Amino acid sequence: MRFLFGLLALVLLCLGLYAFWIEPDSLRLRGYDIALAPAQQLSDHPLSIAVIADLHAGAPYIDAAKIARVVALTQSAKPDLILMVGDYVAHEFPFRGPTSLPALTAGLRGLHAPLGVFAVLGNHDNAESTENVTHALQEAGIIVMDDRSTTLNVNGKTLSLVGFKDAYWSHPDVPTALMNVPQDTHALCFTHSPDLFPGLPKTCALTLAGHTHGGQVWLPFLGRPIIPSQYGQRYAAGRVDENGKTLFVSTGIGTSNFPVRFMVPPEISILNVR
């Protein structure tokens, strides 16, 4: 019996080390093939999009060296476009480290892509300081797109890109963001919380989001115990198709509340959209 208790204690220790150290300290590129229906086509050509979600600089395992790894891995994928979907800082995180906004700017300055690098803010960014985080991103050459749209030239064709404010923290102005986007356009949209998705028009053929961290923990038979969304498991992670629209939720990089990840490793999502 003593042997069994000792074995159980060893297993629990190993699981704890993995969940609170090894996995949250890891980082990977993960590719996704996103085949859209003809009625949702964004471009005549395949489009590679890197999605960076929930960096949470200053949280455990997210120091200047980790930010440099994020940038290097993203650049190694050679994406056409980089979209950052919020929570670059760890506001009032219980285990927050010293990573500053100037350090964040310096770390992210290495991001570049042929079609550009664009960002929206998350709830932690707004709680920290909307103005200061926006300035830090802009200093790194990143265009902040809260409730704004722009057009991208994809092999001679125009693609509308639309960013929305975070629905978790504020009130996105969807009509204003889409004001200059023709209604018959198939736009690429992005925001922080996926909870905005049901209220978006079909103009947003593909919407990208983060915020949920994929629950940070996935347990066999139980799934993801905690999802920060009013829709529960519905928009927890990955691809969702609803009402002629497609949503992709990245599980992101950092952690929130507790520095734990189990079976939901930190990732930079690379979407191959066709």
N, C-alpha and C positions, 0 to 999 in steps of 0.2 A: 504493500500500500504506500509506504514511504517513497518507493521508487516511482510509482505512478504520480504522486503529488509533485515529486521533483521534476519529472518529465513534463508535467503540465505547466509548472512554473517556468521551465526553460522555454517551452513553446510560447507562453504568454510574453516572456521577456523578448524573444526573437520577433514576435509580431509587433510588440510595442516599439522596438528599435526600428523596425521596417516602416511602421506607420508614422512615427514621430521624427524620424531622421532620414532614413535611406530614400524613401519615396518622395517626400516633400523637397528634399535637396536635389532630386534628379531633374533632368530636362530633356525633352525629345522633340523632334519634328514628327508630326503625324499627318499623312496625306489623306485627303478625302476626294473622291470623284463625285462631283455634283452635276448630274445630267438633268437639265431642265427640259420641261415640255416645250413643244414649238411655240405655244402661246406665251411662254415666259422668257424666250431667248434674249439674252443681254447683248450678245455679239455674234458676228458670223465666224469668229475665231475663238479657239480655246483661250481661257483667261486664268492665269495663276495668281491667287490672292493669298497673301500671308495674313493671318489674323492673330494679333497679339492681344490677349485679354487678361485683365486682373493681375498686373505685374506686382502691385503692392510693395513698391520699394520701401525698405525699412522693416518689413515683416521678417520673421525668421527665414533664413536661407536666401533672402533677397538683398544682397549687398551689391557693391559696385562691381565686384567680380562676376556675380550672377547676371547682372544687367549686361555686362560685356559679352557673356556667353549667349544671352538671348539675341543680341544684335548679330553676333558672328553666325549663329545657327540660322537666323532669318536670312541673312545675306547669302549664306551658302546654298539656300534653296533657289536663289535667283528669281524671286516672284516678279510678276508684272506690276503688282500693286500691293501696298502694305496698308492695312486698315487696323487701327488700334481702338478697341471698344471699351476703354475706360478702366478706372481704378488703378492709377499709376502710383498712388501713395497708399500708405496704411494709416489712415486717420484714427487716432486714439486706440490703436491696436495694443492689447495688453502686454505683448512682448516686443514692442516696436524698437527697432534699432535706430542708429544715427543718420541713415541715408537722407541727404538734404535735397532740396529742389535743384540747386546748382549741380549737384552730383548726378541727379537724374538727367538734367539737360546734357551734361557732358557725356553720359553713357549712351543716350539715345541719338546723339548727333551722327553716329555712324550709319543710321538707317537711311536707305535710299532705294528707289525703284523707278523703272522707266515711266510709269504712270503717276508716281508720287507716293507720299506718305501722308495719311490723313487720320484724324483722331476725333473721338467724341469723349466727353467727360463722364465719369461714373459717380456714384453716390459718395465714395470716399474723397474724391477730388473736390467735389462741391462742398463737402463738410470741412475739408482742410482750408481751401480758399479757391473759389472759381477763378478769380483774377490771377492769383499767383501760379496755379497749376497751368492755366492757359498760357501765361507768359513763358513758363519753363519749357513747354512743348514747342511754342513758336520759336524760342531761342535755339531749339534743336533742329529747326527747319521743318517742323511738322505743322500741317494746316489743321486747325481745329474747326469742326464742322457742326457744332450744335445748332440745330434748326436752320441749316443752310444746305444749299445744293450747288453743284458745279458740274461741268461737263468734261469728260475725258475723251481724248482722241485715240481710239483703238483701231489701228490699221486703217485709218482713213474714215472710220465711222464714229459717230458720236454716242457716248454712253453717259447717261445721267447718274451721278453719285449724290446721294442724299443722306445727311446726318441728322439725327434727332437727339434732343436732350434726354437725359435719363428719366424714365418714368417712375423709378423708385424714389428719387429725390425731389424732382420738380414736375412741371407740367409742360410736356413737349407741345410745341405749336405746330401740329402736323400741316395745316393749310399753309402757313407761312413757309415752312421748309420746302413744300412742294409747289410753291407759287409759280416758279419759273420752269417747272417740269411739265411738258405736254401730257395730257391725260392718256393718250394712246401710247406713251413711252413705257418700255420695260426697264425700270430703274433698279440700280443696285443701292440698297439702303443699309444703314448700320446705326446701332444705338447700344446702350449699355445693358439695360434690363430687357429680357425677352417679353416681359409682360405687355409691352406696347404693341406687339405683333398682331393680336386679333383686331385691333382698331385701325390698322393701316390699310389703305386701299390697294387694289390689285396692281396699281402702278408700281408698287414695291414688289417686283417679281421675286427677288431674292433679298432677304434681310439677314444681317449678321449681328450677333449679340454675344454677351458674356454673362457676368454677374453671378451666376449660379455656382461656379466652380465645379459643376457636375456633382454637387453635394459634398465634394471632397472625400467622401467615403462611400464605397459600394460593398455591401455584404451579401454573400451567397444566401439565396432564398428571401432575403429581406430588402434587397435593392439599396436605394439611396435614402437613408433615414431622414435627412434634413435638406430641404430645397428652399432657398429664399425667394419664393415666388408665390403669388396668390393662386397660381394654377397648379401648385404641387409638382408632380412628376411630369406633367404635360410638356413643359419646355426645359427639362432638366439638362439635357445635353444632346448634341448631334443634330441630325436633320429632322425637320418636321414639315409635312405638307398639309396645308389646310386651305380650303376655299380658293383654290387656284393660285396660292402663294406658297413660297418656300422659306423656311427659317432654318438657320444654322446657328447653334449655340456652342461656343468653344468652352471647354472646361478650364482653360486658362493656366496660369503659371503659379501665382502666389496662394496664400491661405488667408483666412479671415477667422477671427475669434480664437480658434485653436490651431496651432501649427501642425496639423495632421492631414495626411492624405493616405488613403488605402484603396488600391485598385482603381484609382483615378489619378494617374501620374501627371505632373505638370507638362504642358505641351504648348508648342507653337503650331497652330493649325494651318496647314497648307491646302487650300481648296483649288482643285482643278475643275473649273467651271466650263461646261460645254453644252 
